Amino acid sequence: MDDDTERRIDQEVRGQVYEGVPPGTDSAAAEAQIGREELTARLAGTTDRTSRAWKSARDTLTRYRSGRRRVGPKNAARIRAATEAVRCDRIRASRVVNMTVTANWQTSRTAWIGKAVADLTGEDLTEFLAAVESGDTVGAVQILSDAYGLDPEFVQGINELGEIDIQWEQ
C-alpha cells in the first residue's frame, strides 16, 4: 500500500468517525456538543468538583467562553482530544458499527475489486476504536477486512480506495 492510499484511508476513517467534532479552538461548540460538566471533567482528569484541577479547568473554560482569554494551541489540542474521546465513547455505547469499504483489495495472488461490509460488535468494535484512537486507521480497516472474512494473511493491501462509510446509532 502506498503512502497516498494510507493518507486517504486516514482522512476517510477519521473524517467519518469524528464528523461534526468542532476544532479545539472553539470551546463553546465543544461545550455545546458534549456538555460543560463533561468537558470540564475531561480537561481536569477528574470528576471531583472540589479538586483544584477541576476548578482550574472550569475557570479556564469560563474565561474562554467570556472572551477574556483565547484558546492556545496546547489547550486546543486538549479540547479536541476530549471531544474525540467522548465521540468514541458514544460510538462504543451504541454497541454496533456498520462499516463499508469499497476498494481494490490486493490478495496474495490476485486483486479483488469489491465492497467489504461488516457489523463490528464486541471485541472487533473495541479493537477498531482503539486503532482509531491511537491513529492506526490502516489497522482499523484491517479489523474490518478480518470481520468481513478476508483472511489477514492473504490481504496484502489496498491498491485503490473507493469509499469508506461508517455508521452507528446516535
C-alpha positions as CSV (number, residue, x, y, z in Angstrom):
1,M,0.0,0.0,0.0
2,D,1.5,3.3,-1.0
3,D,1.6,6.5,1.2
4,D,-1.1,8.2,-0.7
5,T,-3.6,5.4,-0.1
6,E,-2.7,5.3,3.6
7,R,-3.2,9.0,3.9
8,R,-6.5,8.8,2.2
9,I,-7.6,5.9,4.4
10,D,-6.6,8.0,7.4
11,Q,-8.6,11.0,6.2
12,E,-11.7,8.9,5.3
13,V,-11.8,6.9,8.6
14,R,-11.1,9.9,10.9
15,G,-13.5,12.1,8.8
16,Q,-16.3,9.6,9.3
17,V,-15.7,8.8,13.0
18,Y,-15.0,12.4,14.0
19,E,-17.5,14.1,11.6
20,G,-19.0,17.2,13.3
21,V,-16.5,17.4,16.1
22,P,-15.6,21.0,16.5
23,P,-12.0,22.3,16.3
24,G,-10.2,22.6,19.6
25,T,-10.2,26.4,19.3
26,D,-14.0,26.5,19.6
27,S,-14.5,25.7,23.2
28,A,-18.2,26.9,23.1
29,A,-19.0,24.4,20.4
30,A,-17.2,21.7,22.3
31,E,-19.3,22.6,25.4
32,A,-22.5,22.6,23.4
33,Q,-21.7,19.2,21.9
34,I,-20.6,17.2,25.0
35,G,-21.8,19.4,27.9
36,R,-20.0,21.8,30.1
37,E,-19.6,19.3,33.0
38,E,-18.3,16.5,30.8
39,L,-15.7,18.8,29.1
40,T,-14.6,20.2,32.5
41,A,-14.1,16.7,33.8
42,R,-12.2,15.5,30.7
43,L,-9.9,18.5,30.9
44,A,-9.3,18.2,34.6
45,G,-8.9,14.4,34.5
46,T,-11.2,14.0,37.5
47,T,-14.9,14.3,38.3
48,D,-14.2,15.6,41.9
49,R,-15.7,19.1,41.8
50,T,-13.8,20.0,45.0
51,S,-10.4,19.3,43.5
52,R,-8.0,22.1,42.4
53,A,-7.7,20.6,38.9
54,W,-11.5,20.6,38.3
55,K,-11.9,24.2,39.5
56,S,-9.0,25.3,37.3
57,A,-10.4,23.6,34.2
58,R,-13.9,25.2,35.0
59,D,-12.3,28.7,35.4
60,T,-10.3,28.3,32.2
61,L,-13.4,27.3,30.2
62,T,-15.3,30.3,31.7
63,R,-12.5,32.6,30.5
64,Y,-12.7,31.2,27.0
65,R,-16.5,31.5,27.0
66,S,-16.5,35.1,28.2
67,G,-13.7,36.1,25.7
68,R,-11.2,37.2,28.4
69,R,-8.8,34.6,27.1
70,R,-8.1,32.9,23.8
71,V,-7.6,29.1,23.4
72,G,-3.9,28.4,22.8
73,P,-2.6,25.5,20.7
74,K,-1.9,23.3,23.7
75,N,-5.4,23.7,25.2
76,A,-6.9,23.5,21.7
77,A,-5.4,20.0,21.3
78,R,-6.7,19.0,24.8
79,I,-10.2,20.2,24.0
80,R,-10.2,18.4,20.6
81,A,-8.9,15.2,22.3
82,A,-11.6,15.5,24.9
83,T,-14.4,15.8,22.3
84,E,-12.9,13.0,20.2
85,A,-12.8,10.7,23.3
86,V,-16.4,11.5,24.0
87,R,-17.3,10.7,20.4
88,C,-15.6,7.3,20.7
89,D,-17.3,6.6,24.0
90,R,-20.7,7.3,22.4
91,I,-19.8,5.0,19.5
92,R,-18.8,2.3,22.0
93,A,-22.1,2.8,23.8
94,S,-24.0,2.2,20.5
95,R,-22.5,-1.3,20.6
96,V,-22.5,-1.8,16.8
97,V,-20.9,0.0,13.9
98,N,-21.7,-0.8,10.3
99,M,-18.6,-0.2,8.2
100,T,-18.3,-0.4,4.4
101,V,-15.1,-0.2,2.4
102,T,-15.2,-0.2,-1.4
103,A,-11.7,-0.8,-2.7
104,N,-9.3,-2.8,-4.9
105,W,-8.0,-5.3,-2.4
106,Q,-4.7,-6.9,-3.2
107,T,-4.7,-10.5,-2.0
108,S,-1.8,-12.9,-2.2
109,R,-2.4,-13.9,-5.8
110,T,-5.0,-11.5,-7.4
111,A,-6.7,-8.2,-7.0
112,W,-10.3,-8.3,-5.8
113,I,-12.4,-5.3,-6.5
114,G,-15.3,-5.2,-4.2
115,K,-17.2,-3.9,-1.2
116,A,-16.4,-5.3,2.3
117,V,-19.4,-4.7,4.6
118,A,-19.3,-5.8,8.2
119,D,-21.1,-5.0,11.5
120,L,-18.4,-4.5,14.1
121,T,-19.5,-5.6,17.6
122,G,-17.9,-6.7,20.8
123,E,-14.2,-7.3,20.6
124,D,-14.0,-6.1,16.9
125,L,-15.6,-2.8,17.8
126,T,-13.3,-2.4,20.8
127,E,-10.2,-3.1,18.7
128,F,-11.5,-0.8,15.9
129,L,-12.0,2.2,18.2
130,A,-8.6,1.5,19.9
131,A,-6.9,1.6,16.5
132,V,-8.7,4.8,15.5
133,E,-7.9,6.5,18.8
134,S,-4.2,5.6,18.5
135,G,-4.1,6.9,14.9
136,D,-3.7,3.4,13.3
137,T,-6.5,3.8,10.7
138,V,-5.0,1.2,8.4
139,G,-5.2,-1.2,11.3
140,A,-8.8,-0.2,11.7
141,V,-9.5,-1.1,8.1
142,Q,-7.7,-4.4,8.6
143,I,-10.0,-5.2,11.5
144,L,-13.0,-4.6,9.1
145,S,-11.4,-6.9,6.5
146,D,-11.0,-9.6,9.1
147,A,-14.6,-9.2,10.3
148,Y,-15.8,-9.4,6.7
149,G,-14.0,-12.6,6.2
150,L,-10.9,-11.6,4.3
151,D,-8.0,-13.6,5.8
152,P,-5.4,-11.1,7.1
153,E,-2.6,-13.5,5.9
154,F,-3.7,-13.1,2.3
155,V,-4.7,-9.4,2.2
156,Q,-1.5,-7.6,1.3
157,G,-3.0,-4.1,0.9
158,I,-5.4,-1.9,-0.9
159,N,-4.4,-0.8,-4.4
160,E,-7.1,1.8,-4.9
161,L,-9.5,3.1,-2.4
162,G,-13.1,3.8,-3.4
163,E,-15.0,5.0,-0.4
164,I,-15.4,4.3,3.3
165,D,-18.7,4.6,5.1
166,I,-19.1,4.2,8.9
167,Q,-22.5,4.3,10.6
168,W,-23.7,3.8,14.1
169,E,-26.8,4.5,16.1
170,Q,-26.5,8.0,17.6
